[in-house]
């Protein structure tokens, strides 16, 4: 898919999208294709907009003959349509280029921006060469802008500067264009991390560098953390006025926007390569393959990785002769002493481990030092059991994404360092700290022994996300950030995947910075993806961290309402200080340890016990199993083979009917629930009233999110009093929800939006909250009372609870009370309007 821009584009990068070299046989100059997501995505846009590309061709001034040849007629690469007239080569003396590229870019910025300042060299003559080369790039860029202005007089050209090689070019480009009376848009994208303030301040000319980047109108980084680092540096070093929420920096009377724009890969291309590539490794079907693919660079953590593999073989000798580590190391900067020493260290380490563990028929490590073709690489990805992507620091790392795209057969496992940009979004990968060798080895062992159903679940989620957020999505996001996206180029009837800012249209008028907020969330299918077995449904660590931060904010209360037992859902979430409601609200555990349990008829308990025995004895076959809860059961048949499902389902249905227990359909499961007028809707109303008082809907912004039929009860009950989200991809589904979301990633995005919206608040000091410190008690020393009812009684007959047991109480909400509580449901959701000291109404 070609993404179109409303403006003709001038791409300015250190290199052209190909290198020019002489053919050894003919002596003629020819193009050699450069691989990479940037070339694949951007080159077609330059071609379509009749734009220009400014960059180094690979030849120096001393080489002579600097003309750019046309593409080979047989060339099918993304740059084939880029004519020589659309290319402006940068030609520099070899000494100047070496001082700029190796002396400053690679010796200074590369280690510094990867948070390794001890490896950085600060030399004024190299910095001066960097400035001069950036000035030369700026001069040629303005020539390109002049050309485009002549051919497209009614358009404003978009100049897109790339990476740490060109951080000083923007202001010179702008000044030259202003003198010529030329209008331009200018953007910068950094392909490596941007360091924190305490690292950046070590660079002697940091103020010049920051102002150089701020010469652009828009600045892009891979992830939000890098954006915030940049904004922090601008404020602390330059004294700029900044807006962290909207990511804006004001400098010299101009406002510069900052955007997180995670780059990706041509997903479909890698899928196609993996499907066609012949097998090149893994001769023994019983052998598992660990794979590492990296440039030979000190930021990639290759030595740490190999040492962890050695520890794995020491601690788990069962893997000897059954696991092989294939490490592909692509040569890099071979003339630099530091890289030569790294290669020597790696060679010696691999040789020692192979000498120690090898047997006559097996060596633990296969080591390829050299370049491999894209077809070979796709085969390596496809046939590997585990990909080990564990850099010490990396801007994004596309190897992780390429591995996922190539998993077209037996699903593998992705191990990923949290210090790579990809670690912020690839939630289903196994995160591992490369500095902790023992933990590293244990995560390797877990990856090698992971059950197939868990591997399938994790890889399915990863592949879905990378397919949606491919390199075209990245380019669309960039063009949208600079107001240059041609909207009609999008697939008909399809919007871009949800972004954080999209939730402003859903929630901005309802959730204010000062709002009291209640978050009521389901677990399975909402916070955690649906899994073949409940134990596999793990919430991403990032979701857990965001929830935990939200739970510590003042005037924010989080409650999880799940069909699981309350003990199980609490163990899966693992956050203290929030409310847990299990069994669809029949059990409610408050942060202060008080638990309410809805009573159930004795007759139902007898019938349920009979049903349990029958299902356990006669229906739990072929992978079907029974989940027992305090007030019901769930009969799961998700793991039953398709040819047996109909038989098992019919048998279970008959047993439910024979015992006069109503069957409730869930995700590939049947549930038995007590025959009482209680559901997630009533539980949600009870929770809100308990936390905030009877007039909660006048004073509290409420958000509910869920994914199945049981959540519809809450959506109907909260209609008009809350914003509700149904997580679904079903094309034909009636829902009472206010909005629909496609998946659990969208829920995480919504939670991030809420966190950012409320980020000005101070955290709760002790990290815990109880109902005595709930929102409704602000300005009122008496806590709200639980609902009274003639049938409310203590389960322990007023005896003092055990110090280790929660105070369990039975409670009922009558139909009359329930309808009183929702009598105002037809009014629109309202934000807090009562003053803080307004006393709550007495409980019913």
Protein Blocks (a to p, Z undefined) as FASTA:
>chain_A
ZZddfbdcddddfbdcbdcdddfklopacddddedjklmmmmmmmmmnopacdddehiaf
klgpibccdddfklcbfklmmcfklpccddddfklmmmmmmmmmmmmmmmmmnopaklpc
cdfklmmmmmmmmmmmmmmmmmmmmmmmmmmmmbccddddedjklmmmmmmmmmmmmmno
pacddddddfbdcddfklmmmpmklmmmmmmmmmpmbdcdfblmlmmmmmmmmmmmnopa
cdfklopadeehiacddddddddddfklmmmmmmmpccfehkblkbccddddddddfklo
mmmmmmmmmmmmmmmmmlgokaccddddddehklbmklmmmmmmmmmmmmmmmmmmpcfk
bcfbdcdeddddfklmmmmmmmpmbdcdddfbdfkopmlmmmmmmmmbccddddddfkbf
klmmmmmbccddfklmmlmmmmmmmmmmgcfklmmmmmmmmmmmmmmmmmklmmmmmmmm
nopacfklpcghiacdddfklmmmmmmmmmcfklccdddddfehplpccdfbfklmccdf
klmmmmmmmmmpghiacddddfbdfklmmmmnopghiacdeehhpaccdfkopacddddd
fklmmmmmmmmmmmmmmmmgghiacdddfkbccddfklpcfklmmmmmmmmmmmmmmnop
acdddehiacddddbdbdfklmmmmmmmmmnojklmmmcccddddfbfklmmmmmmmgoi
accddddfbfbdcdfbfbdcfbfklmmmmmmmmmmmmmmpccdfklpacfklgfklgopa
bdcdddddfkbccfklopacdfkbccdddddddfklmmmmmmmmmpccdddfbdfklccd
ddZZ
